[in-house]
Amino acid sequence: MTIFGTLIFGFTSGEDLDVLRTCTGVTPSDALVKAWLTVKARASDADPGILQKIVTTISGAAGQITADGSAGQGNGTAQLTFHLSAADTALLAAGALYLFDVQVKTAGGKIYTVEEGSLQLASRVTGAIT
């Protein structure tokens, strides 16, 4: 089931951000193998939009599916972590409202959008990063 209307806020443009998501209703025998977090200015913009992070069950710079929803890893509940670097969030203008979604793929090849919403970052007050 898709969650609509989520708002990600309270984070600052130009800084690192980990987006953690829980995905329920996973069939344990058809666990998640891939997930996408896509951020766009408009839904009609072509992929990858402003930024897109793709994760699998193997840890990488983009993040990881830390529990795939299988019987041994979440039993129907998956955990997703997407890492947005400071360079990624710097692509997003402070105060602007962006659209995002989280899409997943199962081992059986089924694709589901599990979350859609908006993302808005605040301005940085401190400019120092070193």
ZIZIWO-V960939 format. One record per backbone hydrogen bond with DSSP energy under -1.0 kcal/mol. CO is the residue of the C=O (numbers start at 0). NH is the residue of the N-H. E is the energy in kcal/mol with one decimal. If there is no record, write none. Layout:
co:CO nh:NH e:E
co:CO nh:NH e:E
This chain:
co:2 nh:115 e:-2.7
co:5 nh:117 e:-3.0
co:7 nh:119 e:-2.5
co:10 nh:121 e:-3.5
co:11 nh:14 e:-1.3
co:16 nh:83 e:-3.2
co:18 nh:81 e:-2.6
co:20 nh:79 e:-3.2
co:22 nh:77 e:-3.3
co:26 nh:29 e:-2.9
co:30 nh:106 e:-2.5
co:33 nh:104 e:-2.7
co:34 nh:54 e:-2.9
co:35 nh:102 e:-2.1
co:36 nh:52 e:-2.7
co:37 nh:100 e:-1.6
co:38 nh:49 e:-2.0
co:38 nh:50 e:-1.6
co:39 nh:98 e:-2.9
co:41 nh:44 e:-1.7
co:45 nh:48 e:-2.0
co:50 nh:38 e:-2.9
co:52 nh:36 e:-2.6
co:54 nh:34 e:-2.2
co:55 nh:64 e:-3.1
co:59 nh:62 e:-1.1
co:61 nh:82 e:-2.7
co:62 nh:59 e:-1.7
co:63 nh:80 e:-2.4
co:66 nh:78 e:-2.0
co:67 nh:31 e:-2.5
co:68 nh:75 e:-2.3
co:69 nh:74 e:-3.0
co:72 nh:68 e:-2.6
co:75 nh:25 e:-2.4
co:77 nh:22 e:-2.7
co:78 nh:65 e:-1.5
co:78 nh:66 e:-1.4
co:79 nh:20 e:-2.7
co:80 nh:63 e:-2.3
co:81 nh:18 e:-3.0
co:83 nh:16 e:-2.9
co:84 nh:88 e:-2.4
co:85 nh:89 e:-1.7
co:87 nh:90 e:-1.4
co:88 nh:91 e:-1.5
co:92 nh:95 e:-1.5
co:97 nh:118 e:-2.4
co:98 nh:39 e:-2.8
co:99 nh:116 e:-2.4
co:100 nh:37 e:-2.2
co:101 nh:113 e:-2.5
co:101 nh:114 e:-1.3
co:102 nh:35 e:-3.0
co:103 nh:111 e:-2.3
co:104 nh:32 e:-2.9
co:104 nh:33 e:-1.5
co:105 nh:108 e:-2.1
co:109 nh:105 e:-2.3
co:111 nh:103 e:-3.2
co:113 nh:2 e:-1.9
co:114 nh:101 e:-2.4
co:115 nh:5 e:-1.5
co:116 nh:99 e:-2.4
co:117 nh:7 e:-2.8
co:118 nh:97 e:-2.7
co:120 nh:94 e:-3.3
co:121 nh:12 e:-2.8
